[in-house]
Amino acid sequence: MPPTPAIPRFDGREFVRDLTSAPGVYRMLAADGATLYVGKAMSLKKRVANYFRADQPSLRIATMVAQIAAIDVTVTRTPGEALLLENQLIKSLKPRYNVQLRDDKSYPYLLLTEETWPRVAFHRGPRSRAGRYFGPYPGAGAVRETMDLMQKIFRLRSCEDSVFRNRSRPCLQHQIGRCSAPCVGLVAPRDYDADVRRAALFLAGRSSELVDELTRGMDAASARLEFESAAALRDQIAGVRKVQARQHVEGEQVEMDVLACAMEAGTACVLLLGFRDGMNQGTRPFFPRLNGADTPEEVLGAFVGQYYLERKPPREIVLSHEIPDLELYEAAFSQSAGRKVELKPSVRGERARYLELAQRNAVHALQAQANSAAAQARRLRDLQDLLDLPAAPTRIECFDISHTMGEATVASCVVFDGDGPVRSQYRRFNIQGITPGDDYAAMRQALDRRFKRAVEEGVLPDLLLIDGGAGQLQQAREVLASLGVQGVAMVGVAKGEERRAGHEALVFPDGRELRPGAESPGLQLIQQVRDEAHRFAITGHRGRRAKVRETSRLEDIAGIGPRRRASLLKHFGGLAGLKLAGAEEIAGAAGVSTALAARIYASLHGLEAPASPPTEP
């Protein structure tokens, strides 16, 4: 039988030589015809050439390029058409190396029906019913909160038509003031239609116009001595004003989405915080399939392209990271929306605070996802296979050391079971009596103290993780051997190249090393445990260091005397409240300038204080 001829290696540089510089979409194909990757470009020649650089920095891209057997190219008239085609191909072909937005459920809307007695309703799915649709909202909670406002302020019905047609007396919603009871004729059609129209103005973000109309109506009702009608309109004005005060951004009619990306242990969360007409619509987390993507910029760029080509983008999109092809997205979105759309990776003021809020929520959502029972069970099973354990571990302990150039050394021990972290069993060890900076001695002391007690109590882990390489792992072997502890599997977790997550090496007592890669659920669990031990150690170290270094009190800060000190403590309810305040809040206290507030904040948080102004004679 003749040997199978070798498949010739794809010559990317030769392919690029004759490639057009026009915008378009490229598909990278494997030898079996499967699509490896789909991308778009403002210039196909420049973009595709980047994949065949001699110094390709991305291991993921280099791995993909090695599998390319052919490249298909589709030239488009505009970059916007390329973006649209790329999105369609990613969804239909599901390429192996593209980041993919997994959450393809329809998004919720609020529906104001078109009938004799319109009602407000939650809607998800095809918009086939007659009426006005407002949204999409980030999540169901935001829709229900808005429906609640519609009932409180405008007293519109929310009941199903089958219930509405068969009522013989008002329901409980009317009795508690949340419905005007059109089902039994307690409101005139003209008055109900007026409330429906006002609700539509409110939902469309035209709150100022609505308040002006309500104010004119209230004045007219008062002039006619119709005081009950005037009082009802006054209550509606108060309700609208309350919502405006609570939800508007800097008093503007802002139409904006804030997107923050958090990544940890081979998973990512993109959190969307939406504003329409200045009103906060709430947040929604997304967990895209990464397919090897290892930077927030790449994940966020893929999300933006796939998410906004299916819905109308807002005027502003604030981003936690600067994404590739930002100008291309702006041009494509502006063309599809028929107005200017701006993508802003750098913001200040109020928008920066909302971006910080979104980032914090993204981290929280990612941690919640990681701690879910299903994910935890899957990771434990994979960890068992990865480490060749006889059974899935039911108790994992991880140790880490933290110090600043040997100062205030603290060791941490965190505990995970089958359901996730067991925080009540976390332990910290203040390390003493060692040469400053000797991590081996610190690890030995922490392990000795922990396992002496573990032997007495009979509570031993199934798996012991040590943050470090062979040297740290050796300390664990010697301590457990000296105490006669057997049956505990031990693994060192050494940092990967350039400390990149997902590239860690697992070090075994027999000297073997294993690099499972970022896609390994078992390694993701190890990363989660290790990162928690690292966080717990750093928190303890900083607290211990702050106690050692804290010598100054509030009155020692330049510019604060006894009277101002007393005023500050009274304003914030004590020193604890003052420590929780930001510099801007401190500056809001009587007699405190912006510069003094910055010095107070820095002093209370152990930061480098701004230079003090010269003291006036």
C-alpha positions as CSV (number, residue, x, y, z in Angstrom):
1,M,0.0,0.0,0.0
2,P,1.6,3.3,-1.0
3,P,2.3,5.8,1.9
4,T,-0.2,8.6,2.4
5,P,1.3,11.8,0.9
6,A,2.2,14.5,3.5
7,I,-0.1,17.5,3.5
8,P,2.0,20.5,2.4
9,R,2.4,23.2,5.0
10,F,0.3,26.3,4.3
11,D,2.5,29.2,3.3
12,G,0.8,32.2,4.9
13,R,3.3,34.8,3.8
14,E,2.9,33.7,0.2
15,F,-0.9,33.9,0.6
16,V,-0.7,37.4,2.0
17,R,1.5,38.7,-0.8
18,D,-1.4,38.8,-3.3
19,L,-4.1,39.6,-0.7
20,T,-6.3,42.7,-1.2
21,S,-6.2,45.6,1.2
22,A,-10.0,46.0,1.1
23,P,-12.2,45.3,4.1
24,G,-13.7,41.9,4.5
25,V,-13.9,38.6,6.4
26,Y,-11.4,35.8,6.5
27,R,-12.0,32.1,7.5
28,M,-9.0,30.0,8.6
29,L,-9.6,26.3,7.7
30,A,-8.1,23.1,9.0
31,A,-7.0,20.2,6.8
32,D,-10.4,18.5,7.3
33,G,-12.2,21.6,6.2
34,A,-13.3,22.6,9.7
35,T,-13.3,26.3,10.4
36,L,-10.7,27.2,13.0
37,Y,-11.3,31.0,13.2
38,V,-13.4,33.7,11.6
39,G,-12.2,37.3,11.7
40,K,-13.0,40.7,10.1
41,A,-10.6,43.4,9.0
42,M,-10.6,46.9,7.7
43,S,-7.6,45.8,5.6
44,L,-7.5,42.1,4.9
45,K,-3.8,42.2,3.9
46,K,-2.6,43.9,7.1
47,R,-4.7,41.8,9.4
48,V,-4.0,38.4,8.0
49,A,-0.2,39.2,7.7
50,N,-0.2,39.7,11.5
51,Y,-0.9,36.0,12.0
52,F,2.3,34.9,10.2
53,R,4.8,37.0,12.1
54,A,8.0,35.2,13.1
55,D,7.7,36.5,16.7
56,Q,4.0,35.6,17.3
57,P,3.6,36.5,21.0
58,S,0.3,34.5,21.6
59,L,0.7,30.7,22.2
60,R,-3.0,30.3,21.3
61,I,-2.6,32.1,17.9
62,A,0.6,30.2,17.2
63,T,-1.1,26.9,17.9
64,M,-4.0,27.8,15.6
65,V,-1.7,29.0,12.8
66,A,0.1,25.7,12.8
67,Q,-3.2,24.0,12.0
68,I,-4.1,26.2,9.0
69,A,-4.5,24.4,5.7
70,A,-6.3,27.1,3.8
71,I,-7.8,30.6,4.2
72,D,-11.1,31.7,2.6
73,V,-11.6,35.5,2.1
74,T,-14.8,37.4,1.5
75,V,-14.4,41.0,0.4
76,T,-17.1,43.5,1.6
77,R,-17.9,47.0,0.6
78,T,-17.6,48.5,4.1
79,P,-16.1,47.5,7.5
80,G,-19.6,47.5,8.8
81,E,-20.6,44.7,6.4
82,A,-17.5,42.8,7.5
83,L,-18.5,43.0,11.1
84,L,-22.0,41.8,10.3
85,L,-20.8,38.9,8.2
86,E,-18.3,37.9,10.9
87,N,-21.0,37.8,13.5
88,Q,-23.2,35.6,11.3
89,L,-20.4,33.1,10.5
90,I,-19.3,32.8,14.2
91,K,-22.9,31.9,15.2
92,S,-23.4,29.4,12.3
93,L,-20.0,27.8,12.2
94,K,-19.0,28.0,15.9
95,P,-15.2,28.1,15.1
96,R,-12.9,26.5,17.6
97,Y,-10.7,29.5,18.3
98,N,-13.4,32.3,18.4
99,V,-14.7,33.7,21.7
100,Q,-18.4,32.8,21.6
101,L,-21.3,34.5,23.4
102,R,-23.2,31.5,24.8
103,D,-26.2,33.3,26.2
104,D,-28.4,33.4,23.1
105,K,-31.8,33.7,24.9
106,S,-34.1,36.5,23.8
107,Y,-33.9,39.6,26.0
108,P,-36.8,40.9,28.0
109,Y,-38.9,43.9,27.0
110,L,-41.7,45.8,28.7
111,L,-44.9,45.8,26.5
112,L,-47.6,48.4,26.7
113,T,-50.4,46.7,24.8
114,E,-52.6,48.3,22.2
115,E,-56.2,47.6,23.1
116,T,-59.2,49.4,24.7
117,W,-57.7,49.1,28.2
118,P,-53.9,48.8,27.6
119,R,-51.9,46.9,30.2
120,V,-48.2,46.7,31.1
121,A,-46.7,43.3,30.6
122,F,-43.4,41.4,30.7
123,H,-42.4,40.2,27.3
124,R,-39.7,37.8,26.0
125,G,-39.6,36.4,22.5
126,P,-41.0,37.4,19.0
127,R,-42.6,40.9,19.1
128,S,-45.7,39.8,17.3
129,R,-48.3,41.3,19.7
130,A,-49.7,44.8,18.9
131,G,-48.4,47.5,21.2
132,R,-45.3,49.5,22.1
133,Y,-42.1,47.6,23.2
134,F,-39.6,49.3,25.5
135,G,-36.2,47.8,26.0
136,P,-34.4,45.5,25.7
137,Y,-33.6,45.4,29.4
138,P,-30.5,43.8,30.8
139,G,-32.5,41.3,32.8
140,A,-36.0,40.3,34.0
141,G,-35.5,42.0,37.3
142,A,-35.1,45.4,35.6
143,V,-38.4,44.9,33.7
144,R,-40.3,43.9,36.8
145,E,-39.0,46.9,38.7
146,T,-40.2,49.2,35.9
147,M,-43.6,47.4,35.9
148,D,-43.8,48.0,39.6
149,L,-43.2,51.8,39.0
150,M,-45.9,51.8,36.3
151,Q,-48.4,50.4,38.8
152,K,-47.4,52.7,41.6
153,I,-47.3,56.0,39.7
154,F,-49.8,55.5,36.8
155,R,-52.0,52.7,38.3
156,L,-52.1,50.8,35.0
157,R,-53.5,47.3,35.0
158,S,-51.1,44.3,34.7
159,C,-53.6,41.4,34.8
160,E,-54.2,38.9,32.0
161,D,-57.1,39.6,29.6
162,S,-58.9,36.4,30.9
163,V,-58.9,37.8,34.4
164,F,-59.7,41.3,33.3
165,R,-62.8,40.3,31.4
166,N,-64.3,38.3,34.2
167,R,-63.9,40.6,37.2
168,S,-67.1,41.7,39.0
169,R,-65.4,43.7,41.7
170,P,-62.0,45.4,42.1
171,C,-59.1,43.2,43.0
172,L,-56.4,43.6,45.7
173,Q,-54.2,45.8,43.4
174,H,-56.9,48.4,43.4
175,Q,-57.4,48.3,47.1
176,I,-53.7,49.0,47.7
177,G,-53.6,51.8,45.2
178,R,-51.8,50.1,42.4
179,C,-54.6,49.9,39.8
180,S,-57.4,52.2,38.8
181,A,-59.8,49.2,38.3
182,P,-60.8,49.7,34.6
183,C,-62.2,46.2,34.8
184,V,-65.2,47.3,36.7
185,G,-65.5,50.9,35.3
186,L,-64.0,52.8,38.2
187,V,-62.0,55.0,35.9
188,A,-63.2,56.9,32.8
189,P,-61.6,55.8,29.5
190,R,-60.3,59.3,28.9
191,D,-58.5,59.4,32.2
192,Y,-57.1,55.9,31.7
193,D,-55.9,56.8,28.3
194,A,-54.2,59.9,29.7
195,D,-52.3,57.7,32.2
196,V,-51.3,55.3,29.4
197,R,-49.9,58.2,27.4
198,R,-48.0,59.5,30.4
199,A,-46.6,56.1,31.2
200,A,-45.3,55.9,27.6
201,L,-43.6,59.3,28.0
202,F,-42.0,58.0,31.1
203,L,-40.8,54.8,29.5
204,A,-39.5,56.7,26.5
205,G,-37.3,58.8,28.9
206,R,-39.2,62.0,28.3
207,S,-39.6,62.6,32.1
208,S,-39.0,66.3,32.0
209,E,-41.8,66.7,29.4
210,L,-44.0,64.5,31.5
211,V,-43.4,66.5,34.6
212,D,-44.3,69.8,32.8
213,E,-47.5,68.2,31.5
214,L,-48.5,66.9,35.0
215,T,-47.7,70.3,36.5
216,R,-49.9,72.1,34.1
217,G,-52.7,69.6,34.7
218,M,-52.4,70.0,38.5
219,D,-52.6,73.8,38.2
220,A,-55.6,73.6,36.0
221,A,-57.4,71.1,38.3
222,S,-56.6,73.4,41.3
223,A,-58.1,76.4,39.4
224,R,-61.2,74.4,38.8
225,L,-61.3,73.5,42.5
226,E,-60.9,69.8,41.6
227,F,-58.6,69.1,44.5
228,E,-58.7,65.3,44.4
229,S,-57.6,65.3,40.8
230,A,-54.9,67.9,41.6
231,A,-53.7,65.7,44.5
232,A,-53.5,62.6,42.3
233,L,-51.4,64.6,39.7
234,R,-49.2,65.9,42.5
235,D,-48.6,62.3,43.7
236,Q,-47.6,61.3,40.1
237,I,-45.2,64.3,39.9
238,A,-43.6,63.2,43.2
239,G,-43.2,59.6,42.0
240,V,-41.6,60.7,38.8
241,R,-39.3,63.2,40.6
242,K,-38.2,60.5,43.0
243,V,-37.2,58.1,40.2
244,Q,-35.4,60.9,38.4
245,A,-33.4,61.8,41.6
246,R,-32.5,58.2,42.2
247,Q,-31.6,57.0,38.8
248,H,-30.3,59.9,36.6
249,V,-26.6,60.1,35.7
250,E,-25.3,63.6,36.3
251,G,-28.7,65.0,35.5
252,E,-28.3,64.0,31.8
253,Q,-30.6,62.1,29.5
254,V,-27.8,59.5,29.1
255,E,-28.1,56.6,26.8
256,M,-25.2,54.4,27.8
257,D,-23.9,50.9,28.5
258,V,-21.1,50.2,30.8
259,L,-19.2,46.9,30.0
260,A,-16.6,45.4,32.4
261,C,-14.7,42.2,31.9
262,A,-13.2,40.1,34.6
263,M,-11.2,36.9,34.0
264,E,-10.0,34.2,36.4
265,A,-8.9,30.6,36.2
266,G,-9.7,30.2,32.5
267,T,-13.3,31.7,32.7
268,A,-14.6,35.2,32.1
269,C,-17.6,37.4,32.9
270,V,-18.7,40.4,30.9
271,L,-21.1,42.5,33.0
272,L,-23.4,45.0,31.4
273,L,-24.7,48.0,33.3
274,G,-27.3,49.8,31.2
275,F,-28.7,53.4,31.2
276,R,-31.5,54.5,28.9
277,D,-32.5,58.2,29.0
278,G,-30.5,58.6,32.2
279,M,-32.2,55.8,34.0
280,N,-30.3,52.8,35.4
281,Q,-31.8,49.6,33.9
282,G,-29.7,47.3,36.2
283,T,-27.0,44.8,35.4
284,R,-26.6,41.5,33.6
285,P,-23.7,39.1,33.6
286,F,-22.6,37.1,30.6
287,F,-20.2,34.1,30.6
288,P,-18.8,33.7,27.1
289,R,-17.0,30.5,25.9
290,L,-13.3,31.6,25.7
291,N,-11.9,28.9,23.4
292,G,-8.4,29.8,24.5
293,A,-8.7,33.6,24.6
294,D,-6.5,34.8,27.5
295,T,-6.9,38.6,27.7
296,P,-9.9,40.8,28.7
297,E,-9.3,43.0,25.7
298,E,-9.9,40.1,23.3
299,V,-12.9,38.8,25.2
300,L,-14.5,42.2,25.5
301,G,-13.9,42.9,21.8
302,A,-15.6,39.7,20.8
303,F,-18.5,40.4,23.1
304,V,-19.1,43.9,21.7
305,G,-19.1,42.6,18.1
306,Q,-21.6,39.8,18.8
307,Y,-23.9,41.6,21.2
308,Y,-24.6,44.9,19.5
309,L,-25.0,43.6,16.0
310,E,-28.3,42.0,17.3
311,R,-29.7,45.1,18.9
312,K,-29.5,48.8,18.6
313,P,-26.4,50.1,20.4
314,P,-26.7,53.1,22.7
315,R,-25.0,56.4,22.1
316,E,-22.2,55.6,24.5
317,I,-20.5,52.3,25.3
318,V,-18.0,52.6,28.2
319,L,-15.4,49.8,28.3
320,S,-13.2,48.5,31.1
321,H,-10.5,47.7,28.6
322,E,-9.4,49.1,25.2
323,I,-10.5,46.6,22.6
324,P,-9.0,45.8,19.2
325,D,-10.7,47.5,16.1
326,L,-12.4,50.1,18.3
327,E,-12.7,52.6,15.3
328,L,-14.2,49.8,13.2
329,Y,-16.9,49.1,15.8
330,E,-17.7,52.8,16.2
331,A,-18.1,53.2,12.4
332,A,-20.2,50.0,12.0
333,F,-22.5,50.8,15.0
334,S,-23.0,54.4,13.9
335,Q,-24.0,53.2,10.5
336,S,-26.5,50.7,11.9
337,A,-27.9,53.0,14.5
338,G,-28.2,56.0,12.1
339,R,-26.4,58.3,14.6
340,K,-23.1,58.6,16.2
341,V,-22.0,55.8,18.6
342,E,-18.9,56.3,20.8
343,L,-16.9,53.5,22.5
344,K,-15.0,54.9,25.5
345,P,-12.3,52.8,27.1
346,S,-11.1,55.8,29.2
347,V,-13.6,57.9,31.3
348,R,-13.6,60.2,34.3
349,G,-16.0,61.5,36.9
350,E,-19.4,59.8,37.3
351,R,-18.8,57.4,34.4
352,A,-15.6,56.2,36.0
353,R,-17.5,55.4,39.2
354,Y,-20.1,53.4,37.3
355,L,-17.3,51.6,35.5
356,E,-15.8,50.7,38.9
357,L,-19.2,49.5,40.1
358,A,-19.5,47.3,36.9
359,Q,-16.0,45.9,37.4
360,R,-16.7,45.0,41.0
361,N,-20.0,43.3,40.0
362,A,-18.2,41.4,37.2
363,V,-15.7,40.0,39.7
364,H,-18.5,39.0,42.1
365,A,-20.5,37.3,39.3
366,L,-17.5,35.4,38.2
367,Q,-16.8,34.2,41.7
368,A,-20.5,33.2,42.1
369,Q,-20.3,31.3,38.9
370,A,-17.1,29.5,39.9
371,N,-18.7,28.5,43.2
372,S,-21.9,27.0,41.7
373,A,-22.5,23.4,42.6
374,A,-22.5,22.1,39.1
375,A,-19.2,23.7,38.2
376,Q,-17.7,22.6,41.5
377,A,-18.7,19.0,40.9
378,R,-17.3,19.0,37.4
379,R,-14.0,20.5,38.5
380,L,-13.6,18.0,41.3
381,R,-14.1,15.0,39.0
382,D,-11.6,16.5,36.6
383,L,-9.2,17.2,39.4
384,Q,-9.4,13.5,40.5
385,D,-8.5,12.4,37.0
386,L,-5.8,15.1,36.6
387,L,-4.0,14.1,39.8
388,D,-4.8,10.4,39.5
389,L,-6.5,10.3,42.9
390,P,-8.4,7.3,44.1
391,A,-11.5,9.5,44.7
392,A,-12.6,13.1,44.3
393,P,-11.1,15.1,47.2
394,T,-13.7,16.1,49.9
395,R,-11.3,18.4,51.7
396,I,-8.6,20.6,50.1
397,E,-6.3,22.8,52.0
398,C,-3.9,25.4,50.4
399,F,-1.1,27.3,52.1
400,D,0.5,30.6,50.9
401,I,3.0,33.1,52.4
402,S,2.8,36.9,52.2
403,H,5.2,39.6,53.3
404,T,6.8,42.8,52.2
405,M,10.6,42.3,52.0
406,G,10.3,40.1,55.0
407,E,8.2,42.4,57.1
408,A,5.1,41.2,58.9
409,T,5.1,37.7,57.4
410,V,1.7,36.0,57.4
411,A,0.8,32.4,56.2
412,S,-2.7,31.5,55.2
413,C,-4.6,28.2,55.1
414,V,-7.8,28.1,53.2
415,V,-10.2,25.1,53.1
416,F,-12.5,23.9,50.3
417,D,-14.9,21.0,50.3
418,G,-17.2,19.6,47.7
419,D,-19.4,22.7,47.8
420,G,-16.6,25.3,47.6
421,P,-14.8,27.5,50.2
422,V,-15.4,26.7,53.9
423,R,-14.5,30.2,55.3
424,S,-15.2,29.3,58.9
425,Q,-12.2,27.0,58.8
426,Y,-9.7,29.4,57.2
427,R,-6.6,30.1,59.4
428,R,-3.8,32.7,59.4
429,F,-0.5,32.2,61.1
430,N,1.7,35.2,62.2
431,I,5.2,33.9,61.4
432,Q,7.9,34.8,64.0
433,G,11.4,33.8,64.8
434,I,12.7,33.3,61.3
435,T,15.1,35.1,59.0
436,P,13.1,37.9,57.3
437,G,12.2,36.8,53.7
438,D,12.9,33.1,54.3
439,D,9.8,31.6,52.7
440,Y,10.8,28.0,53.2
441,A,11.1,28.6,57.0
442,A,7.8,30.4,57.0
443,M,6.0,27.6,55.2
444,R,7.6,25.0,57.5
445,Q,6.4,26.9,60.6
446,A,2.8,27.3,59.3
447,L,2.5,23.7,58.2
448,D,4.0,22.4,61.5
449,R,1.5,24.5,63.5
450,R,-1.4,23.5,61.4
451,F,-0.8,19.7,61.2
452,K,0.1,19.3,64.8
453,R,-3.4,20.4,65.6
454,A,-4.8,18.4,62.7
455,V,-3.3,15.2,64.1
456,E,-4.8,15.9,67.5
457,E,-8.2,16.7,66.1
458,G,-8.1,13.9,63.4
459,V,-9.1,16.3,60.6
460,L,-6.7,15.9,57.7
461,P,-7.1,17.1,54.1
462,D,-7.4,14.7,51.1
463,L,-5.3,17.1,49.0
464,L,-2.7,19.6,50.2
465,L,-1.8,22.4,47.8
466,I,1.3,24.5,48.3
467,D,1.7,27.8,46.5
468,G,5.2,27.4,45.1
469,G,7.5,25.0,43.4
470,A,9.6,22.0,44.5
471,G,11.3,23.8,47.4
472,Q,8.1,24.8,49.1
473,L,6.7,21.3,48.4
474,Q,9.7,19.7,50.1
475,Q,8.9,21.6,53.3
476,A,5.5,20.1,53.3
477,R,6.9,16.6,52.7
478,E,9.3,16.9,55.6
479,V,6.8,18.4,58.1
480,L,4.2,15.7,57.4
481,A,6.8,12.9,57.5
482,S,8.1,14.2,60.9
483,L,4.5,14.2,62.3
484,G,3.8,10.7,60.8
485,V,0.9,12.0,58.6
486,Q,0.2,9.7,55.7
487,G,-2.4,9.5,53.0
488,V,-2.4,13.2,52.1
489,A,-1.8,13.9,48.4
490,M,0.5,16.9,47.9
491,V,0.9,19.2,44.9
492,G,2.9,22.4,44.5
493,V,1.4,25.1,42.3
494,A,4.2,26.9,40.5
495,K,3.5,30.1,38.5
496,G,3.5,29.9,34.8
497,E,5.4,31.9,32.2
498,E,5.2,35.6,32.9
499,R,2.8,34.7,35.8
500,R,0.0,34.1,33.3
501,A,-3.1,32.4,34.6
502,G,-3.7,29.0,33.0
503,H,0.0,28.3,32.5
504,E,0.8,27.1,36.0
505,A,2.9,23.9,36.5
506,L,1.7,21.3,39.0
507,V,4.7,19.9,40.8
508,F,4.5,16.4,42.4
509,P,6.6,15.0,45.2
510,D,8.4,12.6,42.8
511,G,9.6,15.6,40.8
512,R,7.1,15.3,37.9
513,E,5.6,18.4,36.5
514,L,2.2,18.8,34.7
515,R,0.9,21.7,32.7
516,P,-2.8,21.0,32.1
517,G,-3.6,24.3,30.4
518,A,-6.2,27.0,31.0
519,E,-9.1,24.9,29.7
520,S,-8.7,22.2,32.3
521,P,-11.5,22.3,34.9
522,G,-9.2,20.6,37.4
523,L,-6.6,23.3,37.0
524,Q,-9.3,26.0,37.2
525,L,-10.3,24.6,40.7
526,I,-6.7,24.6,41.8
527,Q,-6.3,28.2,40.6
528,Q,-9.5,29.2,42.5
529,V,-8.2,27.6,45.7
530,R,-4.7,29.1,45.3
531,D,-6.0,32.6,44.5
532,E,-8.2,32.5,47.6
533,A,-5.2,31.5,49.7
534,H,-3.2,34.3,48.1
535,R,-6.0,36.8,48.8
536,F,-6.4,35.7,52.4
537,A,-2.7,35.8,53.1
538,I,-2.3,39.3,51.6
539,T,-5.3,40.6,53.6
540,G,-3.8,39.3,56.8
541,H,-0.3,40.6,55.9
542,R,-1.6,44.1,55.2
543,G,-3.6,44.2,58.4
544,R,-0.6,43.1,60.4
545,R,1.7,45.6,58.7
546,A,-0.7,48.4,59.2
547,K,-0.8,47.8,63.0
548,V,3.0,47.9,63.1
549,R,3.2,51.0,61.0
550,E,0.3,53.0,62.4
551,T,1.7,55.5,64.7
552,S,-0.2,58.7,63.8
553,R,-3.7,59.5,64.9
554,L,-6.2,61.8,63.2
555,E,-4.9,64.9,65.0
556,D,-1.4,64.2,63.8
557,I,-2.4,65.0,60.2
558,A,-1.2,68.4,59.1
559,G,-4.1,70.8,59.0
560,I,-6.3,69.1,61.6
561,G,-6.7,70.5,65.1
562,P,-8.9,69.4,68.0
563,R,-12.0,71.3,66.7
564,R,-11.8,70.0,63.2
565,R,-11.1,66.5,64.4
566,A,-14.2,66.6,66.6
567,S,-16.2,67.9,63.7
568,L,-15.0,65.2,61.4
569,L,-15.8,62.4,63.8
570,K,-19.2,63.8,64.5
571,H,-19.9,64.1,60.7
572,F,-19.0,60.5,60.0
573,G,-20.1,59.0,63.3
574,G,-16.6,58.1,64.5
575,L,-13.2,57.0,63.1
576,A,-14.6,53.8,61.6
577,G,-17.1,55.8,59.5
578,L,-14.4,58.2,58.4
579,K,-12.2,55.3,57.3
580,L,-15.0,54.0,55.1
581,A,-15.4,57.4,53.4
582,G,-13.7,58.3,50.1
583,A,-11.7,61.5,49.6
584,E,-14.6,63.2,47.8
585,E,-17.0,62.4,50.7
586,I,-14.4,63.7,53.3
587,A,-14.2,66.9,51.2
588,G,-17.9,67.3,51.7
589,A,-17.5,67.8,55.4
590,A,-17.6,71.4,56.8
591,G,-14.2,73.1,56.7
592,V,-12.4,70.4,54.8
593,S,-10.7,71.3,51.5
594,T,-10.1,68.9,48.6
595,A,-6.3,68.9,49.4
596,L,-6.9,68.2,53.1
597,A,-9.4,65.5,52.3
598,A,-6.8,63.8,50.1
599,R,-4.2,63.9,53.0
600,I,-6.7,62.5,55.5
601,Y,-7.7,59.7,53.2
602,A,-4.0,58.8,52.4
603,S,-3.1,58.9,56.1
604,L,-6.0,56.6,57.2
605,H,-5.3,54.1,54.4
606,G,-1.5,54.0,54.6
607,L,-1.0,55.7,51.3
608,E,1.6,58.2,50.3
609,A,0.1,61.6,51.3
610,P,0.1,64.5,48.9
611,A,2.5,67.3,49.7
612,S,1.1,69.6,52.3
613,P,0.8,73.3,51.5
614,P,3.1,75.7,53.4
615,T,1.6,76.7,56.7
616,E,0.5,80.3,56.9
617,P,2.1,82.4,59.6
